[in-house]
């Protein structure tokens, strides 16, 4: 099965893109990573070459290693990039990834920690999703009721499918399920009316929200739109629990660095003295520093050493 991977980034999140790509390579992915971005490209792309692909005449391609490349696609959109995910995936399916059998979106603060074949197998079960740390939300949870009430007035019908509330950082699907992306995109567009446009997001670089809907049901814009799309469609879904992203013990196949600071901005020793030990995802980030070399060897050594020492301190210093 031919699969394609994509992500979106701007600013310092390029460190996450590099670690994500490295983790894909280390776990057997071979193909193209499509990275949509705003702003400039990082220094580690210095050997990238200009190329034209799909609608992007000014794309840039970097050969990472044998069988793996990143194609950087500059974006011009008023949306916050977290709200642009379904649009970007559809643009890829209609353009440079038109011949792919399956497409996967991953946030740039995620690392892949299992063999890539696992993910190819997963999408054969339905649209692949991961349960969020804030899951579950029962049928009549006010957040779900808020989605139904709002979208009913916009001409959409939502029907409860299950208690799981999924995370917006990972979506995998076969290309014949593109209708799910179209529905997600439509719901995001309708949501813009209540939150003050799709440039608004409760994450870094997001514009201020004008409104969040009943019971703050659109507080996590892209993620709430994704969960509403599950209720608005009849596609099959395959959800792995909170362990998938490292939110509870178990097989963390997609460790996800929620919140701030991100692993590349962490001060491990200082945090450990405040009772904050390094997380699994922090350690995964430091494992995935090649083949893209975004740190000098000396910096890798110092960061790994501080993470190791911080883990030791964390056994004795804990938050009350």
C-alpha positions in Angstrom: 0.0 0.0 0.0 1.3 3.4 -1.0 0.9 5.9 1.9 1.6 9.6 2.3 2.3 11.6 5.5 1.7 15.3 6.0 2.1 17.9 8.8 1.7 21.6 9.2 4.1 24.0 10.9 5.5 27.5 11.4 8.2 29.0 13.6 10.1 26.9 16.1 7.8 23.9 15.3 10.4 23.0 12.6 12.2 21.0 15.3 9.2 18.8 15.7 8.9 18.3 12.0 12.5 17.1 11.9 12.0 14.7 14.9 8.7 13.4 13.4 10.4 12.7 10.1 13.3 11.0 11.7 11.0 8.8 13.8 9.1 7.9 10.6 12.3 6.8 8.9 13.5 4.9 12.0 10.2 2.9 12.0 10.3 2.0 8.3 8.3 4.7 6.5 9.5 5.3 3.0 7.9 7.8 0.8 7.1 11.5 1.0 6.4 13.7 4.0 4.4 16.8 2.9 5.1 19.7 5.2 2.8 22.8 4.8 4.3 25.9 6.3 4.2 29.6 6.8 7.2 31.9 7.2 10.8 30.8 6.4 12.4 27.4 6.2 14.8 26.3 9.0 18.6 26.1 8.5 18.6 22.3 8.4 16.9 22.5 4.9 19.9 24.3 3.4 20.4 21.4 0.8 16.7 21.5 -0.3 16.0 22.0 -3.9 13.2 23.9 -5.6 10.6 21.9 -7.4 7.0 22.2 -8.7 4.4 19.8 -7.5 0.6 20.0 -7.8 -0.6 23.6 -7.3 2.7 24.6 -5.7 5.2 26.0 -8.2 7.4 27.1 -5.4 7.7 23.9 -3.4 11.0 22.7 -1.9 12.2 19.1 -1.7 14.8 17.7 0.7 16.1 14.2 0.3 16.3 13.0 3.9 17.7 9.5 3.3 17.3 6.7 0.8 13.7 6.4 0.0 12.5 9.4 2.2 12.0 13.0 1.2 10.2 16.0 2.7 8.4 18.3 0.3 7.9 21.8 1.9 4.7 23.5 0.6 4.3 27.2 1.3 0.8 28.2 2.4 -1.1 31.4 2.0 -4.3 31.1 4.2 -5.9 33.3 6.8 -6.6 30.2 8.9 -4.6 29.2 11.9 -2.8 26.1 10.6 -4.5 23.9 13.3 -7.8 24.7 11.5 -6.4 24.0 8.1 -5.8 20.2 8.5 -8.8 18.9 6.4 -8.2 21.5 3.7 -4.5 20.5 3.4 -5.2 16.8 3.3 -7.8 17.3 0.5 -5.4 19.6 -1.5 -2.8 16.8 -1.3 -5.2 14.1 -2.4 -6.2 16.4 -5.3 -2.6 17.2 -6.2 0.8 15.7 -5.3 -0.6 12.7 -3.4 -3.4 11.9 -5.9 -2.0 8.3 -6.4 -1.7 7.5 -2.7 -3.8 4.7 -1.1 -3.8 6.2 2.4 -2.9 9.6 3.9 -1.9 10.4 7.4 -1.8 13.7 9.2 0.4 14.1 12.3 1.0 17.2 14.4 4.7 18.2 14.5 4.8 17.6 18.3 4.3 13.8 17.8 6.8 11.1 17.2 6.1 7.7 15.6 7.1 4.9 18.0 6.0 1.7 16.2 6.6 0.0 12.9 5.0 1.8 10.0 3.2 -1.3 8.9 1.1 -1.0 12.0 -0.3 2.2 10.7 -0.9 0.8 7.3 -2.8 -2.1 8.9 -4.7 0.3 11.1 -6.4 2.3 8.3 -7.8 -0.9 6.9 -10.0 -1.0 10.0 -11.5 2.5 9.4 -10.5 6.1 9.8 -7.7 5.9 12.3 -7.9 8.1 15.4 -6.6 8.4 19.0 -8.5 9.0 22.1 -7.8 12.4 23.7 -6.7 13.0 27.3 -10.1 14.7 27.9 -12.1 11.6 26.8 -14.7 10.3 27.3 -17.7 12.5 26.5 -21.0 10.6 27.0 -23.9 11.1 24.7 -25.5 14.0 26.5 -22.3 15.7 27.7 -23.0 19.4 27.3 -20.1 19.7 24.8 -21.7 17.2 22.5 -25.2 18.8 22.9 -23.6 22.1 22.0 -22.3 20.7 18.7 -25.7 19.2 17.8 -27.6 22.4 18.6 -25.2 24.6 16.7 -24.8 22.5 13.6 -28.5 21.7 13.4 -29.0 25.4 12.9 -26.4 25.2 10.1 -28.2 22.4 8.3 -26.0 19.5 9.6 -27.4 16.4 11.4 -25.1 14.9 14.1 -25.8 11.4 15.6 -24.0 10.0 18.6 -21.5 7.3 17.7 -19.5 6.6 20.9 -18.2 8.0 24.1 -14.6 8.5 22.8 -13.4 12.1 22.3 -10.5 11.9 19.9 -7.4 14.0 19.6 -6.9 16.3 16.6 -3.2 15.6 16.3 -3.5 12.4 14.2 -5.8 11.3 11.5 -5.2 8.4 9.1 -7.5 7.2 6.3 -7.7 5.5 3.0 -8.1 7.7 0.0 -11.6 6.3 -0.6 -12.7 7.9 2.7 -11.9 11.4 1.5 -15.6 12.2 2.1 -14.8 12.3 5.8 -12.3 15.1 5.2 -14.9 17.0 3.1 -17.3 16.8 6.0 -14.7 17.9 8.5 -13.8 20.8 6.3 -17.5 21.9 6.0 -18.0 21.7 9.7 -14.9 23.8 10.3 -16.1 26.4 7.9 -19.4 26.6 9.7 -17.7 26.8 13.0 -15.9 29.9 11.9 -19.1 32.0 12.4 -19.1 31.4 16.1 -15.4 31.6 17.0 -14.6 34.7 15.0 -13.1 33.1 11.9 -10.7 30.2 11.4 -7.7 32.3 12.2 -8.9 31.9 15.8 -7.4 29.0 17.9 -6.7 28.4 21.6 -3.1 27.4 20.7 0.2 29.3 20.0 -0.1 32.0 17.4 -3.9 31.8 17.3 -6.1 34.9 17.1 -8.4 35.6 20.0 -11.7 33.8 20.2 -14.8 35.8 19.9 -17.0 33.0 21.2 -16.8 29.3 22.1 -20.3 28.1 21.7 -22.6 26.5 24.2 -20.6 25.1 27.2 -17.4 26.1 25.3 -18.1 23.3 22.9 -15.7 24.8 20.3 -12.9 25.6 22.7 -10.5 23.2 20.8 -11.5 24.2 17.4 -10.0 21.7 15.0 -10.5 18.9 17.5 -14.1 19.7 18.2 -14.8 19.9 14.5 -13.1 16.5 14.0 -15.3 14.9 16.7 -18.4 16.6 15.3 -17.5 15.1 11.9 -17.5 11.6 13.4 -21.2 12.2 14.4 -22.0 13.8 11.0 -20.8 10.9 8.8 -21.4 7.2 8.4 -17.7 6.1 7.9 -16.2 3.4 9.9 -13.8 4.5 12.6 -11.0 2.8 14.4 -10.0 4.5 17.7 -7.1 3.5 19.9 -7.3 4.6 23.5 -5.4 7.2 25.5 -2.3 4.9 25.7 -1.6 5.5 22.0 -0.5 9.1 22.6 1.1 8.4 26.0 -1.8 9.9 28.0 -2.0 6.7 30.2 0.1 3.6 30.6 0.2 1.2 27.7 1.7 1.0 24.2 2.4 4.6 23.2 2.7 4.3 19.5 2.3 8.1 18.9 3.7 10.0 21.9 2.2 13.5 21.7 3.7 16.5 23.5 0.6 18.3 24.6 0.9 21.8 26.1 3.9 24.0 26.6 6.9 24.0 26.5 7.5 21.6 23.7 10.4 19.1 24.0 12.8 21.2 22.0 12.2 24.1 24.4 12.4 22.2 27.7 14.9 22.9 30.4 14.9 19.4 31.9 17.0 20.1 35.0 15.2 23.2 36.0 11.8 21.5 35.5 12.9 18.5 37.5 13.7 20.7 40.5 10.1 21.9 40.3 8.8 18.3 40.4 8.3 18.0 36.6 10.1 14.9 35.3 10.8 14.4 31.6 7.9 12.7 29.8 8.0 9.8 27.5 7.5 12.1 24.5 10.5 14.2 25.6 12.7 11.1 25.6 11.3 10.1 22.2 12.1 13.5 20.8 15.8 13.1 21.9 15.9 9.6 20.4 15.0 11.0 16.9 17.8 13.4 16.1 18.9 11.7 12.8 19.0 11.3 9.8 18.0 15.0 9.8 20.6 16.6 12.0 19.0 19.6 13.6 21.3 19.7 16.6 25.1 19.7 16.8 26.5 16.5 18.4 27.6 18.4 21.5 24.1 19.7 22.0 22.6 16.3 21.6 24.9 15.0 24.2 24.1 17.8 26.7 20.4 17.6 26.1 20.4 13.8 26.6 22.5 14.1 29.7 20.3 16.7 31.3 17.2 14.6 30.5 18.9 11.6 32.1 19.8 13.5 35.2 16.4 15.1 35.4 14.8 11.7 35.3 16.9 10.7 38.3 16.0 13.8 40.2 12.4 13.2 39.4 12.4 10.0 41.5 12.9 12.1 44.6 11.4 15.5 43.8 7.7 15.4 43.0 5.0 18.0 42.9 2.7 18.0 45.9 
